């Protein structure tokens, strides 16, 4: 297997960092695994092949795999939370996952739901777990697989997530990489400080080496995910 450079990002609708930031850090990327890209802005992706699926509630937002390498066996799957989420106009929500096979590896871009209380229903951590389990149960049909996903929980924080990863034979690679910054609203650090931690997961199955992990945080005015790159071979 040849070396490939991967960009991964929950893009938060490009509201925090913007398309210029994305293009600056993807000049030599082979594959981009993205979530929360506005569907009507996908044309900004300067890649030859783009597999995407819109969530179809609120301002339409897509999960995306973009590459200059031909892909095959593309899939688009609704996660269990999506039926409930159709009742909302919440563009921040998930409930969607896609995959395709590139050079023998199944690449997955996934965005499970996150905890939220609505007038008609409430989504809990159990709903996140159901979405994640559904991904493991309904994808992964090759010996090698790489999943890029926002699990909405810090790595190591939820043992049920770690159990799903381990039980399904996956290895988690970005647990200590900063992929999210949160403005503090309480605690000893004060309201103007920022906390940085990991929410976005890089999971592999099979003989895949992940290295050169690097994220690109900048000072922002509110909570947000951070673009990061890594190599595989």
C-alpha angles and dihedrals in degrees: 000000000000123000116270131189115224130197117199127186144154089214098199089222089299088277097128107035105012136209095293090061090049094049093046092058099040102053092116101023118130098196133018121202107196143172132188097028113155106248094224090054098054088102086075090071106103095206129114097226123041125178112188143157128198123223092218099214127101114348098352113258127183141208109224145194111192125182146149090227119088113252135199142193094038117188134192117196132184111220120223094260094058097084090059093042091057085074091063136065092217109139090183093067130095133205096143139098136173136186142185136176118248119181091339096312123109108225118199129194111192139175114184119194120272131221112282140147118225131177093256101036147353128236115212138183087271089063090052089051091050091052092049093047090050090056092054091045097048106036132042106083098151132071090245124048137168121193124193112190146148106234093181092229130089115258110266090015099099115044091195090063092047090049092054091050093049096041091054093051098251131142121216115220112175101051094123097038118106107241102151137043124199129193110234116239099174143013134064095306093071133236096284098054125098129226119208126199145135125284102146119081133211107198126179137186124194130013101336123135117208118198145148093048109183132164127198111217122179132183108275134176098235144014116307150154121252128228114239138182135208141165130236134192 
